[in-house]
Structure formats: structure tokens, C-alpha cells
Amino acid sequence: MAGQVSGQVSLFGIRHHGPGSARRLVDALDMLKPVAVLVEGPADASDLLPMLGDPDMVTPVALLTYAEDNPANASFFPFADYSPEYQAVRWAVRHGATLRFIDLPASDRLGVAAGGIAEETAQSADDDPVSRDPIGALATAAGYDDGESWWSDVIEENPASGPVFAAVADAMTALRAEAKPLSAREAAREAHMRIEIAKVAKECDGPIAVVCGAWHVPALGERRSLAADRELLKGRPKTKIKATWAPWTAPRLARASGYGAGVVAPGWCAHLWGTPEGDRAAVWLATVARVLRDRGHFVSTASVIEAQRLGTALAALRGRPAPGFAELREAAIACLCNGERAVWDDVSAVLLIGSGVGSIPSATPLAPLLEDLQRQQKAVRLKPEALERPLTLDLRSESGLMRSTLLHRLNVLDILWGRLTDMGRSRGTFRENWQLRWEPEFAVRLVENLIYGSTIAEAAGGRLIEAIGKEAELGTLASLVRNAMIADLPRATECGIGALETKAALTSDGQALLGALPPMADILRYGEARAGTVEHLAALMPRIVVQASLALPYAARNLDGPAAAKLRGAILAGDAAIQLAQLEADVVAKWRDALTALLHDDQATRLIAGTAARLLYEAELLAAEDAAGLLARMLSPGTPVAEAAGFFEGFFEGAGQRLIHDGALRGAVDAWLMTLDDEAFTASLPLFRRVFSALDRTERRRLMDALFARSTGGARGYRLIARASDIWPEHQTRILALLTSGAAR
């Protein structure tokens, strides 16, 4: 069964994460009974290997190695139940065999990534199709379209046993004879593995099993001098590393995720590993039927039986030993999905990828932040999952508040396990809606944040304090304070409030002051649902409102288009925040006085003046008659079209419904429109479209009803304007001419 034997050393060439390779490897180890099992992997992490045999270690998991001085420089080595390396380790642990990794140390790989050497670009086999995809080369020689199908037929799904490892070794030997020279790194890897094998052979008395990628088998079986191999390893980069185990996810085992050694369908591989050979088709189709039923599709038992028959027939027609993934997929689409590929696509992610997340034993040595996260996940009963799922939290309950606090703290650390799906709507209420999805890379980000503290709370607080110290913008600073408060980080909150007070006292920029108001209002509202001190902010926000009110008239003068639009957005957000915070009447009056001043300032940009008029009108501080008079004056023929259009946009954009209910306003707008000549009207059409597009179909119809004074007669009841019978034929002739000229071109 061994692919290549040299003395007491047996080489087993496998495919990473191949269930067929894993099953045959276990059989081969049972026959060989080695005293040592050597596995392709970072040699400096060998002491962690026995942990894979712990009953509490649930795959998928990954060996995480990272540079001690730069945790972002990290590597993962994933293992699944059906990984041959994982099964080899489990076998060694069960039988008490010596167990080691033999590949280049992680310190070498991470040293290269840190810039130790630039060897990979000097001589690379990336442009050699044989070394890049040896399985694909064998498949092409055998007449297959792709390597997946060939490997599945020969190894993964082949029910017949035989000298598979010897055959793979012979094939790889032939391929390597035709391949280009190896890159410096690949040559060093194989030299290191040969040295490690020789070292164990001296230490052990008995058979030794070496489990490695099939491509390396011929090189590891060669006889080369230790001096030559050691020469290849001279000058290799080194860096101090740390290693631990981290949970992995099924989606990250998929090749589509970017994982180079991944498989097309992890869910299918898990099925091949966990199901006896004779029952694979029936069990798989039954699983497909169950998932379809869970999604609300009707699937009968008779259809499952018919799908199995069709899959068997397809395999026979194609000369395959048994129905494989392709045959069962086509049979499922035809018989269980009524021939609709869209129905299959609806369930394929659940079936082929899965959502499993591994777990590691509590005794595993972890980085402090990883350990703290595991403790908190258990405390709040929030299990990481690989697929997205919604989570609604009631902040009035202790469990809901604890979960929310944990998710907010992780967001501060740039670990977006949860994302709020109703940002801007749920703030200040007792409910939050999240979308959860766990990614393995979050483990690396946690390690990176160790510089801020050894617990989630300490690290999140430390990171926010650092950001607060560097922030120069008042609005962003207020947002950081809000983040600190909703994450229940008292030190960071206190630091941020102090920075806010200092910065606000030194700022005279009206727009910057307005930008601080929305997050401050959120903080005051969050005080209802979260414990925290908001007295400082309750006193600080009125001061900022007064400062913004004094600065606003000067900030609104003679602005260009982009600057005016930006200030308009800040004014609207600031006004909403002032209403939300329910400030004292005298403070609100200061703000309204500033808005009123904009109406009488000839230098104020008309877009801003229109916005101020709208806010005063909505606050009932500008009577309907006064608003109509103001509009008539601002939209009069003597006003330049650009200024009139700016005022119109400022007043009506986002508030077009007022035209439906306010006849005086409608009259002023109608009178202004009638004064526009053809050229000015055409130039303003994009503005009208932008303003009125906010109305839905029903609202536009209601506006038409109001505009045309809908009567009881006629299909729609609209009264035609004068000379309508003369205007329409002219309009029709013009449209037909345009269509005719367009068709001619």
C-alpha cells in the first residue's frame, strides 16, 4: 500500500483534504503499524500535534502560527475530519506512535513573509502547468477534462481497493521528470523533510510512515547527502513565532474561498468520509430532499428513489464506477428540483459548503484574547457559525445587553462577527438587530490587538483611547465616544468626553460643531438602555449647539455646490439631533434664531437658505402665508435661475409631500414655474426630477389630483389646460419625428 519504501521508511502521497486518501491511508497504517508517523507541516509546531487526538477537538480546526513581533504576519494550516493528515495524527495518538511535523518551520515561512529573503521571485515553477497542477496533468493524460473528476474516479469515490499509493508515486515520478526545476523554497522544503526523516529513522527502531503531498513523494524517496540538503537550508530567514489551535469553518475549506489546498465542495467530502460506500447515493439524495423540504419545497420519497436510479444510470453511461457528485447533482436537479437549476442553487451552499465551525479543547494554550473570547462566548451563549444568521437583542434583558456589549466591543477591535442591520433606526431604543457570521481570520485580528490589552474589554478600551488621542475631527471624536459608551468601556468614555470638551472649546467651525451633534444625541438616547454616565454630555451638547448656532450664518456664505451640499446635510442631521435630545427651550431657540438669520442674509447660499426655511416651516415658526410669500420672492422672475433653483431644492428635496397638502405653497411654486422660459425650464429639469423622485407613485398621483383640482367627472377627473387640443397634435408630431430620425440612424 505504501507509495514508496526506502528501508524502514514508507511514503504515502496523499491529496490534502481528500476523503478517499484518508480512508486508504488509515487502512495502510493499520497494515504497516509504524512506530513513528511524520506529517507534512511546520516542524516547530510538532508539540501541538497530539492535541488533535483530544476528544474535545472538533474539526474543522486550524494550526495558527504567527510572528511574535507582528501578529498580522500569520499562517493557517486547516484540518478537517476527512483530511489524511488529521487521520494520520489520530492514528498515531491512538497507537502511541512518535508524531512529528517535518516541513520547514513556521519561523521560515513567516520570516520570508516579513521580508527575510526574496527567493520566490528568483526561480519559480508557477508558470509550469505540471508542477502547478500535477493531478490535472494526470487527468489530461487519462482523457479527463479536469483533475477533480479523475481523482474522484481513481481515489475518492472508487469502491475498488488496490495499490493506490504505489500507483500515485509512479505517476508523480514520471511527471517530475518532465517538470521544470523547483523554486528555491520548494527545494528547501523537500531538503528539510529529508533531513527530518533521516533524523527520526536514526531514533526509531521499526517502520516509519511519512504522510505528504503526492507531488513530494519522489523527492523524499531519493538518496541525497545530508550535507547537500543542509547547504540548501543555509541562510534561511528566521523569526520568533507563536502557535496555537484556532476554530476553522467549513466555507473556508472550499477552494472558492481562496484557500489554495481547498476542495470544491467540503460538504460532499464530509459526506464521502462519513457514509459507507454502498449507501452514499441514497444518503446524499435523502439529505438533498431534507434541505429542500426545510426550504419549503415539496419533495416526495418516490422522487428520491427516481433520482437514485437516474444517478446510477448516468454513472453507467459515463463509464464511472459509481454515481459521483456530478451524476447525483444532475439527478437531483431533474427529479427533486423539477428541472429548475435555480431551486438547486437555493440549497447548494448548505449542501456543498456547509456552515460548520470547529471548536478546540479548553486546555489548549491560547493567546489571552482568544481565551477571553471563548469564555465570553460561553457566558453569553453565543456560538460562532460560518453562515449568516440574524440575531435580535432586547437590551432590557441581561442576556441581550451582555451579547450586545460583546459584539460592540469586537467591532471596536475590527472583528465584525456581528453587523448592525438597522444602523440609525435602532439607536436609542431597547432593541438591536444583528447579522452574524464568523470568519477564521478573526483569530488573527484578536492576536493583533494584544498590544492594547489581554481581555476583550481592555483591548477595546485601549484601542479606542488611542484613536481618541489621535482624532482631530470633532464629529468623528463624538462617534468614538458613542462607540465607547455602547460598548460599556468607562475609561475610554471618560477619556473621550474630556477630549470632546477640550476640542469643542477650541473649535469655531460651524460644520464641525454640527457634525458632533448626531452621535452625542445617540449617546443621550442610549442612556435609557445602557448603564453609563451621561451627565457630562447632557451639559456639553447644549454648549455645542449654541456655538454651532453662532457660527452657522458665517459658515453658510458664498459656498460652491459641493460645499453647500455638505453643509446642508450637516444642518439637517444637526436639527434632527437637537430634536432627538430634547434640549432646553432657550437652547433650541438659539438654533432657530440662527436658521432665521439665514433667511435675511443676502450672502447666504440659497441652498442653505431654502433648507433653513423648510426647517422653520416644519417647526411651525414660519406661517404658511409667510412661507408662500418667501417662496414667491425667492422664486420671482428677477431672481437668477441658479439661485431660485437652489432655494427650491433646499426647501423641497426630501419634503415634497408638503406640496400635496399646502395649496399656498403649490401656488407659489406653480407661479414660479410658469415664469421660466424654455431654456431655463429645460436646464432645471434634473433638479425637478431629483426633488420629486422621492415621491412614490401614489404620492405623485395625489399631487396631480391636488394640482389639477380633481373633479367627479372623467376617467381621472383632470381638467385640461387651455388649447390642449391644439398642443397635443404638435407634441405627437414632434415625438414621431424624433423616433423616425432615431430609427434612420
SVG drawing of the C-alpha trace seen along z (x, -y; Angstrom):
<svg xmlns="http://www.w3.org/2000/svg" viewBox="-69 -91 97 96">
<polyline fill="none" stroke="black" stroke-width="0.4" points="0.0,0.0 2.9,-2.4 3.7,-4.7 7.5,-4.3 9.6,-2.4 13.2,-3.1 14.5,-0.8 12.1,-1.2 10.5,-4.4 7.2,-4.2 6.0,-7.2 2.3,-7.9 1.4,-10.5 -2.0,-12.0 -4.2,-14.8 -4.8,-17.4 -8.4,-17.1 -9.2,-14.1 -11.6,-11.6 -10.6,-8.7 -6.9,-9.3 -7.7,-9.5 -9.6,-6.2 -6.9,-4.3 -4.2,-5.9 -5.9,-4.6 -6.0,-1.1 -2.4,-1.3 -1.3,-2.4 -3.3,0.4 -1.3,2.8 2.1,1.2 1.8,0.5 4.5,-2.2 6.3,-3.3 6.6,-6.8 4.2,-8.9 5.7,-12.0 3.3,-14.6 3.9,-17.4 3.6,-20.6 5.7,-23.2 8.3,-21.4 8.4,-23.9 4.7,-23.2 5.1,-19.5 4.4,-19.8 0.8,-20.8 0.1,-17.8 -1.1,-15.4 -3.9,-17.8 -5.7,-16.7 -6.3,-13.4 -8.2,-15.1 -11.9,-14.1 -12.9,-17.7 -11.2,-18.8 -13.9,-19.2 -12.9,-19.8 -12.6,-21.9 -9.7,-23.5 -6.5,-25.1 -3.0,-25.4 -2.4,-29.1 1.2,-30.3 2.1,-34.0 5.2,-36.2 5.7,-37.2 6.5,-40.8 3.9,-41.2 0.8,-39.0 -0.7,-40.1 2.1,-38.0 0.3,-34.7 -0.4,-31.4 -3.2,-28.8 -2.9,-25.0 -6.5,-23.7 -7.6,-20.2 -11.0,-18.5 -12.3,-15.1 -11.6,-13.9 -8.0,-15.3 -5.5,-12.4 -3.0,-14.3 -5.7,-14.5 -6.5,-10.8 -2.8,-10.0 -2.3,-12.1 -5.3,-10.4 -3.9,-7.0 -0.6,-7.9 -2.2,-9.2 -4.3,-6.1 -1.4,-3.7 1.2,-5.7 3.5,-6.2 6.0,-9.0 4.4,-12.0 6.1,-15.0 5.8,-17.6 8.7,-17.6 8.2,-20.6 10.1,-23.9 9.4,-25.6 6.8,-28.3 9.5,-30.6 10.9,-30.2 7.7,-30.8 6.8,-33.8 10.4,-35.1 10.1,-35.1 6.8,-37.0 8.5,-39.5 11.0,-40.2 13.9,-38.0 14.7,-36.9 13.2,-37.4 13.9,-34.0 10.4,-33.2 10.7,-35.5 14.1,-34.3 13.1,-30.9 9.5,-29.8 7.6,-26.9 4.3,-28.9 4.4,-29.0 4.9,-25.2 1.4,-23.5 2.8,-20.2 4.2,-21.3 1.3,-23.8 -1.4,-21.1 0.1,-17.6 -3.3,-16.0 -4.6,-18.0 -1.7,-16.7 -2.5,-13.1 -6.2,-13.7 -5.3,-15.1 -3.2,-12.0 -6.1,-9.8 -8.6,-11.6 -10.4,-13.6 -11.5,-17.2 -10.3,-18.1 -8.3,-16.8 -11.2,-16.7 -13.1,-14.1 -10.0,-11.9 -9.0,-12.0 -12.6,-11.3 -12.8,-8.2 -9.4,-6.8 -9.2,-7.7 -12.1,-9.5 -15.1,-7.6 -13.6,-4.4 -15.0,-1.4 -12.2,0.9 -9.1,1.2 -5.6,1.6 -2.0,0.3 -3.2,-3.3 -0.2,-4.9 2.3,-3.0 0.5,-4.0 0.4,-7.6 4.1,-7.6 4.9,-6.1 2.8,-8.7 4.4,-11.6 7.9,-10.3 7.1,-10.4 5.6,-13.8 8.5,-15.3 10.9,-14.0 9.1,-16.4 8.6,-19.3 10.7,-22.4 13.2,-22.9 11.7,-23.6 11.7,-27.1 14.3,-27.7 11.6,-27.4 10.2,-24.1 13.7,-22.7 14.4,-23.8 11.1,-22.3 12.0,-18.9 15.5,-19.1 14.2,-19.8 11.7,-16.9 14.5,-14.5 16.7,-15.7 13.8,-15.2 13.0,-11.7 16.7,-10.7 16.8,-12.0 13.7,-10.0 15.0,-6.9 18.1,-7.0 16.0,-7.5 13.4,-4.8 13.6,-1.1 10.7,0.0 8.6,-1.1 8.1,-4.8 5.2,-6.3 5.6,-9.6 2.4,-11.4 3.0,-14.2 1.5,-15.7 1.7,-13.3 4.0,-15.7 6.8,-15.3 6.9,-11.5 9.6,-11.0 11.9,-13.7 11.6,-12.3 12.4,-8.8 15.7,-10.0 19.0,-9.3 20.8,-12.6 23.6,-13.5 22.7,-15.3 25.5,-17.9 23.8,-18.8 20.4,-19.2 21.9,-21.3 23.5,-23.5 20.1,-24.3 18.9,-25.4 21.8,-27.8 20.8,-31.5 17.1,-30.8 15.2,-33.6 14.0,-33.1 11.6,-35.0 10.2,-34.2 6.8,-32.6 3.9,-31.5 1.5,-28.7 -1.9,-27.6 -5.1,-25.9 -8.0,-28.0 -11.5,-27.1 -11.9,-26.9 -15.0,-27.0 -16.3,-24.7 -16.7,-27.5 -13.0,-28.3 -12.1,-24.8 -13.6,-25.5 -11.3,-26.4 -13.6,-29.2 -12.6,-31.0 -9.1,-31.4 -7.6,-28.6 -5.0,-27.0 -5.3,-23.5 -9.1,-23.7 -11.7,-21.4 -14.6,-22.3 -17.3,-21.0 -16.4,-20.5 -19.9,-19.2 -19.6,-16.5 -16.2,-15.5 -17.6,-15.2 -20.4,-13.0 -17.9,-10.7 -15.9,-10.3 -18.9,-9.8 -21.0,-7.5 -20.4,-3.8 -19.6,-3.3 -22.8,-1.3 -25.1,-3.9 -23.6,-7.1 -26.0,-7.9 -29.1,-7.2 -28.0,-9.1 -26.9,-12.1 -30.2,-12.3 -32.1,-11.9 -30.0,-14.8 -30.9,-16.9 -34.6,-16.1 -34.5,-17.2 -32.8,-20.5 -35.3,-21.2 -38.2,-20.4 -36.7,-22.7 -36.7,-25.5 -40.4,-24.9 -40.1,-22.8 -42.3,-19.7 -40.2,-16.6 -41.7,-13.1 -40.0,-9.9 -40.8,-8.5 -38.8,-11.4 -35.8,-10.5 -35.9,-6.9 -36.2,-8.0 -33.2,-10.3 -31.1,-7.5 -32.0,-5.4 -31.2,-8.2 -27.8,-8.8 -26.9,-5.1 -27.9,-5.2 -25.8,-8.3 -22.7,-6.7 -23.1,-3.6 -23.4,-5.6 -20.3,-7.6 -18.3,-4.5 -17.8,-5.6 -17.5,-3.0 -20.4,-4.6 -22.6,-7.7 -20.4,-10.6 -21.1,-14.2 -21.9,-15.3 -24.3,-12.5 -26.2,-12.9 -26.3,-16.7 -27.9,-16.3 -30.3,-13.6 -31.3,-15.9 -32.0,-18.8 -34.1,-16.7 -36.1,-14.7 -36.1,-16.7 -35.9,-20.3 -38.3,-19.7 -35.6,-20.5 -35.1,-24.1 -31.5,-24.9 -32.5,-27.9 -34.0,-25.6 -30.7,-23.7 -28.8,-26.9 -31.0,-27.9 -29.8,-24.9 -26.4,-24.2 -24.4,-26.4 -25.9,-24.4 -25.2,-21.1 -21.9,-21.6 -20.2,-24.1 -21.9,-23.8 -21.8,-26.0 -19.7,-24.0 -17.4,-25.8 -14.8,-23.8 -14.1,-24.0 -10.9,-23.4 -10.4,-22.0 -10.4,-24.3 -6.9,-23.1 -5.4,-24.4 -2.8,-27.1 -4.3,-30.3 -3.4,-33.9 -5.1,-35.7 -7.7,-37.4 -8.7,-34.2 -9.1,-32.6 -11.2,-35.5 -13.4,-35.4 -14.1,-31.7 -15.1,-32.4 -17.4,-35.2 -19.0,-33.2 -19.9,-30.5 -21.1,-33.1 -23.5,-34.8 -24.3,-31.5 -23.4,-32.8 -21.9,-30.1 -19.8,-31.2 -21.3,-30.0 -19.9,-30.2 -23.2,-31.1 -25.0,-34.4 -27.8,-34.3 -29.9,-37.1 -30.0,-38.0 -32.4,-40.3 -31.4,-41.5 -33.6,-43.1 -31.3,-45.4 -33.7,-45.4 -32.7,-41.8 -29.4,-41.0 -28.5,-38.4 -29.4,-40.7 -27.3,-43.5 -24.3,-41.2 -24.5,-39.9 -24.8,-43.4 -21.8,-44.6 -19.6,-41.8 -20.5,-42.4 -19.9,-46.1 -16.5,-45.6 -15.5,-43.2 -16.5,-45.8 -14.2,-48.3 -11.4,-45.7 -12.3,-45.5 -13.7,-42.0 -17.1,-42.2 -18.6,-39.0 -21.9,-40.9 -23.1,-43.8 -26.0,-46.0 -28.6,-45.8 -30.7,-48.8 -28.0,-51.4 -29.6,-54.7 -33.0,-53.3 -32.5,-51.2 -30.1,-53.6 -31.6,-54.9 -34.2,-52.1 -34.2,-48.8 -33.8,-46.6 -30.9,-45.8 -30.9,-43.7 -27.6,-42.0 -26.4,-39.8 -23.8,-37.3 -21.1,-35.5 -17.9,-34.1 -14.6,-34.2 -11.4,-32.3 -9.3,-35.4 -10.9,-37.0 -8.5,-34.9 -5.5,-36.7 -7.1,-40.1 -7.6,-39.2 -3.9,-38.4 -3.0,-41.7 -5.0,-43.6 -3.0,-42.1 -0.9,-45.3 -4.0,-47.0 -4.8,-44.5 -5.2,-40.9 -9.0,-40.8 -11.7,-41.9 -12.7,-44.8 -9.2,-46.0 -8.2,-45.8 -11.3,-47.5 -10.8,-50.3 -7.1,-50.7 -7.7,-50.8 -10.4,-53.5 -8.3,-55.6 -5.5,-55.5 -7.9,-56.5 -9.4,-59.3 -6.0,-60.7 -5.2,-60.9 -8.5,-62.2 -8.7,-65.8 -12.3,-65.9 -15.0,-66.8 -17.7,-64.7 -15.5,-61.6 -14.4,-62.1 -18.1,-62.2 -18.7,-58.9 -15.8,-57.3 -17.3,-58.4 -20.6,-56.9 -18.8,-53.6 -17.1,-53.6 -20.4,-54.1 -22.4,-51.5 -19.5,-49.0 -19.6,-49.8 -15.9,-51.0 -15.9,-53.5 -12.2,-54.6 -12.5,-55.2 -15.8,-57.0 -14.3,-59.3 -11.3,-60.0 -13.4,-60.7 -15.7,-63.1 -12.7,-65.0 -11.3,-65.2 -14.7,-66.4 -14.9,-69.2 -11.4,-70.4 -11.9,-70.1 -15.3,-71.8 -13.9,-74.7 -11.2,-75.3 -13.4,-74.9 -15.3,-77.7 -16.0,-75.7 -19.8,-75.6 -19.9,-72.5 -17.5,-70.6 -19.7,-71.5 -22.8,-70.4 -21.1,-67.0 -20.7,-66.3 -24.4,-66.6 -25.9,-63.4 -23.5,-60.9 -24.0,-63.0 -27.8,-62.7 -27.3,-58.9 -25.3,-58.8 -28.0,-60.6 -30.7,-58.2 -28.6,-55.2 -28.5,-56.2 -32.1,-54.8 -30.9,-51.3 -27.3,-51.1 -25.7,-51.9 -23.3,-54.8 -22.7,-58.4 -24.1,-60.9 -24.3,-64.0 -21.2,-65.5 -22.7,-65.1 -26.0,-66.5 -24.2,-69.7 -21.8,-69.7 -24.3,-69.2 -26.2,-72.5 -22.9,-74.4 -22.0,-72.9 -25.5,-73.8 -25.1,-77.4 -21.6,-77.5 -22.9,-76.0 -25.7,-78.5 -23.4,-81.4 -21.0,-80.0 -23.7,-78.9 -24.5,-82.2 -20.9,-82.8 -20.3,-79.2 -23.2,-79.4 -21.9,-82.3 -20.8,-82.1 -20.4,-78.4 -19.9,-76.4 -22.1,-73.4 -20.3,-70.5 -19.6,-72.6 -23.2,-73.8 -24.5,-70.2 -22.2,-69.1 -23.2,-71.8 -26.9,-71.2 -26.5,-67.6 -24.8,-68.7 -27.7,-71.1 -30.4,-68.5 -28.6,-66.0 -27.9,-68.6 -31.5,-69.7 -32.7,-66.1 -30.2,-65.6 -31.4,-68.7 -35.0,-67.5 -33.9,-64.0 -32.0,-65.2 -35.0,-67.3 -32.8,-70.2 -33.9,-73.2 -36.2,-75.7 -33.7,-78.5 -31.0,-76.4 -33.4,-75.3 -34.4,-79.0 -30.8,-79.9 -30.7,-77.3 -33.9,-78.6 -32.6,-82.1 -29.6,-81.1 -31.9,-79.5 -33.9,-82.7 -30.8,-84.7 -30.0,-82.7 -33.3,-83.9 -32.3,-87.6 -28.7,-87.2 -28.1,-88.1 -24.7,-86.4 -26.1,-83.1 -26.0,-80.3 -29.5,-79.8 -29.5,-76.1 -28.8,-76.6 -31.4,-79.4 -34.0,-77.1 -33.1,-74.4 -33.4,-76.8 -36.8,-77.9 -38.0,-74.4 -36.9,-73.6 -38.6,-76.7 -41.7,-75.9 -41.8,-72.3 -41.2,-73.7 -44.3,-76.0 -42.2,-79.1 -42.9,-80.2 -46.6,-80.5 -48.0,-79.2 -48.7,-82.6 -45.2,-83.8 -43.7,-80.7 -45.7,-81.3 -44.6,-84.9 -40.9,-83.9 -41.1,-81.3 -42.7,-83.8 -40.0,-86.3 -37.1,-83.8 -38.6,-82.3 -39.6,-85.6 -38.6,-86.3 -36.0,-88.8 -34.0,-86.1 -31.3,-84.4 -32.4,-80.9 -29.5,-79.2 -30.3,-80.9 -34.0,-80.2 -33.3,-76.6 -31.0,-76.3 -33.7,-77.7 -36.3,-75.4 -34.1,-72.3 -33.2,-73.3 -36.8,-73.8 -38.4,-70.8 -35.8,-68.0 -36.9,-65.2 -40.1,-67.1 -42.1,-67.1 -45.2,-65.9 -45.8,-69.4 -46.9,-70.3 -49.7,-67.8 -51.2,-69.3 -50.3,-73.0 -52.2,-74.9 -50.4,-78.2 -47.0,-76.6 -48.3,-74.9 -49.5,-78.2 -46.1,-79.8 -44.2,-77.0 -46.7,-76.9 -46.3,-80.6 -42.5,-80.4 -42.6,-77.5 -44.8,-79.5 -42.3,-82.3 -39.5,-80.1 -38.6,-80.3 -38.0,-77.1 -34.2,-77.2 -34.4,-77.8 -37.1,-75.2 -35.1,-72.5 -32.0,-73.4 -33.9,-72.9 -35.5,-69.5 -32.8,-67.4 -33.5,-69.5 -37.2,-68.8 -36.6,-65.1 -34.3,-64.9 -36.8,-66.6 -39.9,-64.8 -38.4,-61.4 -38.6,-61.0 -42.4,-60.7 -43.8,-57.3 -46.4,-56.6 -49.4,-57.1 -48.0,-60.4 -47.3,-61.7 -50.9,-60.9 -52.2,-62.7 -50.1,-65.7 -51.6,-65.6 -55.1,-65.4 -54.4,-68.4 -52.7,-70.3 -55.5,-69.8 -58.3,-70.2 -59.7,-66.7 -63.4,-66.8 -66.0,-64.0 -66.2,-63.7 -64.0,-61.7 -61.8,-58.7 -59.2,-60.5 -61.1,-63.8 -58.2,-66.1 -59.1,-69.3 -57.2,-70.0 -55.4,-73.3 -56.5,-75.7 -55.6,-74.8 -54.9,-71.2 -56.5,-70.0 -54.0,-72.1 -50.9,-71.4 -51.2,-67.5 -51.0,-67.0 -47.9,-69.2 -46.4,-67.2 -47.3,-63.9 -45.7,-65.1 -42.5,-66.1 -42.2,-62.7 -42.8,-60.8 -40.1,-62.8 -37.6,-62.0 -38.4,-58.3 -38.1,-58.3 -34.8,-60.1 -33.5,-57.7 -34.5,-54.6 -32.9,-56.0 -29.6,-56.3"/>
</svg>
